[in-house]
């Protein structure tokens, strides 16, 4: 299926691995010229080379920390007028809220709420002027179904979701859409790192912890990042302009709700 994206430009954040990489790959397959960011140069350049080889699309690697002003400036200099923005950043650590101080919370808000908002602010007016824009925020299924040991993530990502709910309705008439993708457990480094922490507490192995996560899903497995990337590409499609301010949960059916 042709998504009508050939020749568009996308900025995909935190895309050297995991869900960000999957989104960049899926968009590049549709003929999108992709700029990808990440903090570490070597894996970022390797990912860029792999996406180029597999898709034939133009891929620009821009190393930097997207959660900082310097990192955002570099990314926007590399891709100043994106048609597509995929916001993504690593989540804050798990733990007990009693142990988190103000600086911990500010770091979480900077990464998972304010960084996406600042990037949207930088690009949305250009999208409005060009009468095309697709913004996808990678948040978490915890926005709809909070995870007790991920309190900072629950709070920061829910804050972003609340902000976007209002803005999405203001720009939709200009063919600019803003939506959220809310992942549950996908087979990424993030899942494995959180499983290491849980394994220490439970006495199980990391693989056993991952298997436990899989059992909790009606589909009986964790997600493949490629599935997530395809969902991102769908939300970015030229034909997806009627999908506005939505939050699509990709968790294999774990979130149990009649109305979503």
C-alpha positions, 0 to 999 in steps of 0.5 A: 500500500502506497502511503503517499509519503514519497519525497517527504522529510522526517525527523525521528528522535532516539532512532539508533535502536528500538522503537525509534529505529523501527519507525525510521525504517518504516518511513524510509521504506515509504520513500521518506528522507529520514533524519535520525538522532541519538546520543551515541555516534557509532550505533547511530551511524550504523543504523543509518547505514542499515536503513540506507542499504535496506530502503534506498532512502536518504538517511541523515544521522545527527548525533546529540541528546534530543533532551537538551537545547543543543541537541534539539538545535542540531537536529533541527539544523539537519532537518529544518522543515520536516513534514513528519516529526516522531518524538521519542526519548528514553524513559526515566528509571523505575523506582519508589516515588519516595526516593525521587527528588525535584531534580529527578522529576525535572529530568523526567519532565524535560525528556518526556514532556517538554522536549516533545513540546519544544520540538512541536513548537519549532516545526508545527507552524511550518507544517501549517503553512505547507498544509501537511504535517504528521506528528507522532509522539511515542509515549507509553501504554502507562498513559492509559494504564499506569505502571506502579514502579514507573511513576515518573514516566506515568506523570511526564507522559500523561502531561504531554498527552494532555497538552497535545489533546488541545493542540491537535484540535487547533492545527487539524484543519491545516492537514496537520495531525498529532497523535500518540503511539502508546507501546506496551512490552516490545522486545527492545533494550528498554524491556530487557533493562527493566527486566533485569531490575525485576529479575533481581527482585523476583529471583527469576532470570531476565528471560523468565521476566520477559516470558512473564510479560508475554504471558500477561498479554492476550496475544501471548508474546511481546511485540516486534518493533517492526510492528510498531514502526508500521503503525507509525508509518500508517499514522503518518500517511497522507490518507490519515488526516482524519485521525486527530488527537488519538492515542493508539495502544500497541500492547497485544490487548493487555489494556482491558477497556471496552471504549479504549 
